[in-house]
Structure formats: structure tokens, C-alpha cells
């Protein structure tokens, strides 16, 4: 230690072993950087001319922003937003204070959406088999398709779509199917809630979607659901959920979360339980068995056997924990809320619906809305 303290540098640190001194090394590097800088000075950006307005557009003041009301949809979920524009160029997204889903708030997805307008890979021309085609070719191509459709009533022709809650789109699709009855429509959404709609359809016979009211919920139990983060209506859910999470108030809600991955929603839970996604249905059956038994709900023999079988399945969570959660749910009754994520199978969402109905919280902490344009066959299809 004494030798190291006396010598500021370790052996070989002051000079390189290959015979090149530190001073010579710095000289060579300095010359290289100088040459690189000099060569870069010859690069010139293309000349672009900035011209003033010959006639100033209406409502445009140079240097001042102008806000336009717009909307953003992800699947069948629509949020009203405001787009901040400078001389016709959108630069920032804000929540629309007049829209019930946003109320001046926006998510990270909404904020990032403006970047897609300036994406260099954004499609700028019409494409046919990975090749760019001109506008006239597009017209000829669609005329040819129109002739084929007229001759075959749309047979062997398919239209590939994503979910869009647009009245104009569904009106045009209805006209297409009326004119070409053999036309096939296909739908695909990488992010969807097909499991929810199919699960609810299996018990109600209607294409409906849940609408949660966290403001009225005293006890919330989440099953693999990230309703504060990535799921539909997260802005509204966050606002309502936070309104009941003030520890200085006696009306603070209690939140249980069962999830397979750590999420924003799970981080806010009073009691978080890490559970395999495939085991979510098991814990739900155990809770259902306790709730139905306590309330003496009359059920069919088939459902009764399902309750007994589901409640007897093995699970890593202690039975005492399940008992405590079921007691909280029963105590809250109409002010309890059970919610499942879109990745859970339809059977989970069907069971969630039944439990919420038994607790009589329909119209209080949960409601159901008819899926927009659910009479259309394209809406009924799954991705």
C-alpha cells in the first residue's frame, strides 16, 4: 500500500509498451480530429428557401399555436384530444377538457402518436405488391376490381380491416355488402378485447362491453388487469380510481390485484399477489364458491359442480387469504367491483359477469354498453 501511495500511476500508465509515448499519441489523435473536422466543413445541406405568406391563412398567426379538436382510437376505444399546431404542423397532443374520456388528460400513447406524422417510413404513395403505383394506375386497378365484383357478386374478393368506430366506414361497408353479397370481410386487431366481448356474449347473448365506475367502489379486485396503464379507458379509470385513494378520508377504497406480470396497476394495489395467468381462473372459482355459498344463490346442478370442482383445485395462495378477500367483497356487496384483463379467456369474463350480477352491483360499480355497430358482421368477428 505504501508503494502504491507514493506512485501516482501504475507501471506502464505513463508510457505505452509499444514505444509510443503518451505525448506522441495525443499529437496523432489531435491531428486526426482536426482533419476529420476539416473534411466535414465541405458538407453542405441542400438550399431551402423560406418564403413569407402572400396571403395569410385565416386564424393563423406566425409564431402562435392553434388548437384543433381531434380524436384518437385504439380498437373501438375513442378518446377526444386537442392537437397543437404551428402554421399547419401538429407538434403536441393535449387532452380535450370537453371530452368525458380525457377531461384535459392524455396518455403516453397519445403523446407519442404525433411522431407518426413525421415518420420517414410513413406510406406516401399507393402500393401494389410492394411497388409504388401512380394515381391513374390506382383508378384503373379499382375499375378492374369493380368489373370482377359485378360479374361474381364479390366472390373470391376479401376486404381486410381493423376495428374502426366510424359511422361512415360502417355505412360504406353496408353498401358494399348490399351491392356485392358474396364479398368477404376480415378483421384483425393486434390489441383487442375479443375475450371480453365473447365471454359476455356467452352469458348474455349480446355484444356488450363493461363500463366500470371506480368512484363508487369500496373494494376492487383485479384479475390480470392493467386498467390504470395500457387498457381501454385508462384515463377515465385512473381519474376515478385516484379519487377514492386518499388516505386522509375514511372512504378510501381497498384494492387487491392478482397478476402474472408487474404492472402500473399492480404497483398501486394494497395487496398484490403474483400468480400465473393460467391460475387466475382458479382463484376466481374459489372466490365464487365462497360468495355463492354465503348468499345461498340458487344455481343449476351443472354450475354447482363447477363451483365445487374449481374451488378444490390447488393454488399457491393460502385459503385464509381467499377467505379474507371474499369477506371484504361480501361486506362491500353492491360497492364491490371485480375486473379481469383482456388477455384472460372468455370463461373468466363470463364468471366475472355472473359474480358481479350476484353482488347486485350492476348499475352501481359496473354497467354494460352495447358494442358500437354490433349489428354488423365485421364487429362480431374476432381477430
C-alpha positions in Angstrom: 0.0 0.0 0.0 2.9 2.4 0.8 4.4 1.9 -2.6 1.1 2.5 -4.3 0.6 5.6 -2.3 4.0 7.0 -3.4 3.4 6.3 -7.1 0.5 8.2 -8.6 0.4 6.0 -11.7 0.8 2.2 -12.0 3.7 0.9 -14.0 3.1 1.4 -17.8 0.4 4.0 -17.3 2.6 7.0 -18.3 4.0 5.4 -21.5 2.8 2.8 -23.9 4.6 -0.5 -24.0 5.0 -0.4 -27.8 7.4 2.5 -27.8 4.8 5.3 -28.5 4.8 7.9 -25.8 1.7 9.5 -24.4 2.7 12.8 -25.9 3.1 11.3 -29.4 -0.3 9.5 -29.0 -2.1 12.8 -28.2 -0.4 14.5 -31.2 -1.6 11.8 -33.6 -5.2 11.9 -32.2 -5.3 15.7 -32.3 -4.2 15.7 -35.9 -6.8 13.1 -36.8 -9.6 15.0 -35.2 -8.5 18.2 -37.0 -8.5 16.5 -40.4 -11.9 15.0 -39.7 -13.3 18.4 -38.8 -11.9 20.0 -41.9 -13.3 17.3 -44.2 -16.7 17.8 -42.6 -16.8 21.5 -43.4 -17.2 20.7 -47.1 -20.6 19.1 -46.5 -23.5 21.5 -47.2 -27.2 21.0 -46.6 -29.5 21.4 -49.5 -30.6 25.0 -50.1 -34.1 25.6 -48.8 -35.9 28.9 -49.3 -38.2 30.4 -46.7 -40.9 32.5 -48.3 -43.5 34.6 -46.4 -47.2 34.2 -46.9 -48.5 36.0 -50.0 -52.0 35.8 -48.4 -52.2 35.0 -44.7 -54.5 32.0 -44.0 -57.4 32.6 -41.7 -56.8 32.2 -38.0 -53.1 31.8 -38.5 -50.6 34.0 -36.6 -46.9 33.2 -37.2 -45.3 32.0 -34.0 -48.6 31.4 -32.2 -50.2 27.9 -31.8 -53.6 26.9 -32.9 -55.5 24.1 -31.3 -57.8 21.7 -33.3 -60.2 19.2 -31.7 -59.5 15.7 -32.8 -59.8 12.1 -31.6 -57.6 9.1 -31.2 -58.9 5.5 -31.4 -57.3 2.2 -30.3 -59.6 -0.5 -31.4 -63.2 0.5 -30.5 -62.0 2.9 -27.8 -62.1 6.6 -28.7 -60.6 9.5 -26.8 -61.1 13.2 -27.6 -57.9 15.2 -27.8 -56.5 18.6 -28.8 -53.7 18.9 -31.4 -51.4 21.9 -31.0 -50.4 23.2 -34.4 -47.9 25.8 -35.6 -48.6 27.0 -39.2 -50.4 23.8 -40.1 -47.9 21.4 -38.4 -49.1 19.4 -35.4 -46.4 19.4 -32.7 -48.1 18.5 -29.4 -51.1 16.5 -28.2 -53.2 17.5 -25.2 -56.4 16.1 -23.6 -59.7 17.7 -24.6 -61.3 19.3 -21.5 -64.8 18.9 -23.0 -64.4 15.2 -23.8 -65.7 12.8 -21.0 -63.0 10.2 -21.6 -60.0 12.6 -21.4 -61.0 15.8 -19.5 -57.7 17.6 -20.3 -55.6 14.4 -19.7 -53.7 12.3 -22.2 -51.6 9.2 -22.0 -48.1 8.3 -23.2 -49.6 6.6 -26.3 -51.5 9.8 -27.2 -48.3 11.9 -26.8 -46.3 9.6 -29.0 -48.9 9.4 -31.7 -47.9 12.8 -33.1 -44.5 11.4 -34.1 -46.2 9.1 -36.6 -46.9 12.1 -38.7 -43.2 12.7 -39.2 -42.2 9.1 -39.6 -39.9 8.8 -42.7 -41.2 5.3 -43.3 -44.8 6.6 -43.4 -46.6 5.4 -46.5 -46.7 8.3 -49.0 -48.0 6.6 -52.2 -50.3 3.8 -53.2 -48.7 0.4 -53.2 -49.4 -2.7 -55.3 -47.4 -5.9 -54.5 -44.7 -3.8 -52.7 -44.4 -1.5 -55.7 -45.4 2.2 -55.9 -48.1 2.9 -58.4 -49.4 6.2 -59.7 -52.8 7.7 -59.2 -54.0 6.8 -62.7 -53.0 3.2 -62.2 -54.9 3.1 -58.9 -58.1 4.2 -60.8 -57.6 1.6 -63.5 -56.9 -1.1 -60.8 -60.2 -0.3 -59.0 -62.2 -0.2 -62.2 -60.9 -3.7 -63.0 -61.9 -4.9 -59.5 -65.3 -3.3 -59.9 -65.9 -5.3 -63.1 -64.9 -8.5 -61.4 -67.1 -7.8 -58.4 -70.1 -7.0 -60.7 -69.6 -10.3 -62.6 -69.2 -12.5 -59.5 -71.2 -10.5 -56.9 -68.0 -10.2 -54.9 -67.0 -13.8 -54.9 -63.3 -14.6 -54.1 -62.8 -11.0 -53.0 -61.9 -10.1 -49.4 -61.5 -6.8 -47.5 -59.1 -6.8 -44.6 -59.8 -4.2 -41.9 -59.1 -3.2 -38.4 -61.7 -2.1 -35.9 -62.8 1.5 -36.5 -65.8 3.0 -34.7 -66.6 5.2 -37.7 -70.2 5.7 -38.9 -69.0 6.5 -42.4 -66.9 3.3 -42.6 -69.8 1.1 -41.5 -72.2 2.8 -43.8 -69.9 2.2 -46.8 -69.4 -1.4 -45.8 -73.1 -1.9 -45.6 -73.5 -0.5 -49.1 -70.7 -2.8 -50.4 -72.3 -5.9 -48.9 -75.7 -4.9 -50.4 -74.2 -4.5 -53.8 -71.8 -7.5 -53.6 -73.4 -10.0 -51.3 -70.5 -12.6 -51.7 -67.9 -10.1 -50.6 -65.9 -11.4 -47.5 -64.9 -9.1 -44.7 -61.9 -9.9 -42.4 -60.9 -8.1 -39.2 -57.7 -8.1 -37.2 -56.5 -6.0 -34.3 -53.2 -6.7 -32.6 -54.6 -5.1 -29.5 -58.3 -6.1 -28.9 -60.8 -7.1 -26.3 -62.3 -10.1 -28.1 -62.1 -12.3 -25.0 -64.3 -9.8 -23.1 -67.0 -9.5 -25.7 -67.1 -13.2 -26.4 -67.2 -14.0 -22.7 -70.1 -11.6 -22.1 -71.9 -12.8 -25.3 -71.8 -16.4 -23.9 -73.9 -15.4 -20.9 -76.0 -12.5 -22.2 -76.4 -13.3 -25.9 -75.5 -9.6 -26.7 -72.3 -8.0 -27.9 -71.7 -5.7 -24.9 -68.6 -4.2 -23.2 -68.3 -3.3 -19.5 -68.2 0.2 -18.1 -66.6 0.5 -14.7 -67.2 3.1 -12.0 -64.3 3.2 -9.6 -65.7 6.2 -7.8 -68.4 4.0 -6.2 -66.2 1.0 -5.5 -65.2 0.3 -1.9 -63.4 -2.9 -2.8 -61.7 -3.5 -6.1 -60.3 -6.9 -7.1 -58.3 -7.0 -10.3 -57.5 -10.3 -12.2 -54.6 -9.8 -14.5 -55.9 -6.3 -15.5 -53.8 -3.2 -16.1 -56.8 -0.8 -16.1 -54.6 2.1 -14.9 -52.0 1.6 -17.6 -52.4 0.0 -21.1 -56.1 -1.0 -21.2 -59.1 0.8 -22.7 -60.4 3.9 -20.9 -57.3 4.1 -18.7 -57.5 7.9 -18.4 -61.1 7.7 -17.0 -60.3 4.7 -14.8 -57.2 6.5 -13.4 -59.1 9.6 -12.6 -62.0 7.7 -10.9 -59.7 5.3 -9.0 -57.4 8.1 -7.6 -60.5 10.0 -6.3 -61.0 7.1 -3.9 -57.4 6.6 -2.8 -57.0 9.5 -0.3 -55.7 8.0 2.9 -56.9 11.0 4.9 -60.5 10.1 4.0 -62.5 7.3 5.7 -63.9 6.4 2.3 -60.6 5.2 0.8 -61.1 2.0 -1.2 -59.2 -1.2 -0.8 -57.5 -2.8 -3.8 -56.5 -6.4 -4.4 -54.5 -7.3 -7.5 -53.8 -10.8 -9.0 -51.4 -10.6 -11.9 -48.7 -12.6 -13.7 -46.5 -9.6 -14.6 -45.7 -6.4 -12.7 -47.8 -3.5 -14.0 -48.7 0.1 -13.1 -52.0 -1.1 -11.7 -50.3 -3.8 -9.5 -47.9 -1.2 -8.1 -50.9 0.7 -6.7 -52.5 -2.3 -5.0 -52.9 -2.6 -1.2 -52.4 -6.3 -1.6 -50.7 -7.7 -4.7 -50.5 -11.4 -5.5 -48.1 -12.8 -8.1 -50.0 -15.6 -9.9 -49.6 -17.4 -13.2 -52.0 -16.2 -15.8 -53.4 -19.8 -16.1 -54.2 -19.8 -12.4 -56.3 -16.7 -12.5 -59.5 -18.7 -13.2 -58.8 -20.9 -10.2 -58.7 -18.1 -7.7 -61.8 -16.7 -9.3 -63.7 -20.1 -8.8 -62.6 -20.2 -5.2 -64.0 -16.7 -4.6 -67.2 -17.5 -6.5 -67.7 -20.6 -4.3 -67.5 -18.7 -1.1 -69.7 -15.8 -2.4 -72.4 -18.1 -3.7 -72.4 -20.3 -0.6 -72.7 -17.3 1.7 -75.5 -15.7 -0.2 -77.3 -19.1 -0.9 -77.7 -18.2 -4.5 -79.8 -20.9 -6.4 -77.8 -22.3 -9.3 -78.1 -25.2 -11.7 -76.6 -28.6 -10.7 -74.0 -28.2 -13.5 -72.9 -24.8 -12.2 -72.8 -26.1 -8.6 -70.5 -29.0 -9.7 -68.3 -26.4 -11.5 -68.1 -24.4 -8.3 -67.0 -27.4 -6.2 -64.5 -28.6 -8.7 -63.0 -25.1 -9.3 -62.8 -24.4 -5.6 -60.9 -27.7 -4.9 -58.1 -27.0 -7.4 -54.6 -26.5 -5.9 -53.3 -22.9 -5.6 -50.2 -21.3 -4.1 -52.2 -18.7 -2.3 -53.3 -19.7 1.2 -57.0 -20.4 1.8 -57.0 -17.8 4.6 -56.2 -15.1 2.1 -59.0 -16.2 -0.1 -61.4 -16.1 2.8 -60.3 -12.6 3.8 -60.8 -11.3 0.2 -64.2 -12.9 -0.1 -65.3 -11.4 3.3 -64.3 -8.0 2.0 -66.2 -8.5 -1.2 -69.3 -9.6 0.7 -69.1 -6.8 3.2 -68.9 -4.2 0.3 -71.6 -6.1 -1.7 -73.0 -3.6 -4.2 -69.9 -1.4 -3.7 -67.5 -4.2 -4.8 -66.0 -4.4 -8.2 -64.4 -7.4 -9.9 -62.5 -6.8 -13.2 -60.5 -9.0 -15.5 -57.9 -8.1 -18.1 -58.4 -8.7 -21.9 -55.8 -11.5 -22.0 -57.9 -13.7 -19.8 -60.1 -16.3 -21.6 -63.8 -15.7 -22.2 -64.7 -18.1 -19.4 -63.1 -15.8 -16.9 -65.1 -12.8 -18.1 -68.3 -14.8 -18.1 -67.7 -15.8 -14.5 -66.8 -12.2 -13.6 -70.1 -11.1 -15.1 -72.1 -13.7 -13.0 -70.3 -12.7 -9.7 -71.0 -9.0 -10.3 -74.6 -9.8 -11.0 -74.9 -11.8 -7.8 -73.4 -9.0 -5.8 -76.1 -6.7 -7.4 -73.6 -4.1 -8.3 -74.9 -3.8 -11.9 -75.8 -0.1 -12.4 -73.6 0.9 -9.4 -69.9 0.0 -9.9 -70.3 -1.7 -13.3 -72.5 -1.1 -16.3 -72.7 -2.6 -19.8 -72.9 -0.8 -23.1 -73.8 -2.2 -26.4 -70.7 -2.5 -28.6 -70.9 0.2 -31.3 -72.2 -1.2 -34.7 -72.6 -4.6 -33.1 -75.3 -5.4 -35.7 -72.5 -5.5 -38.3 -71.0 -8.9 -39.0 -67.5 -7.4 -39.1 -67.8 -6.3 -35.5 -68.9 -9.7 -34.4 -65.8 -11.3 -35.8 -62.8 -12.0 -33.6 -59.2 -11.0 -34.5 
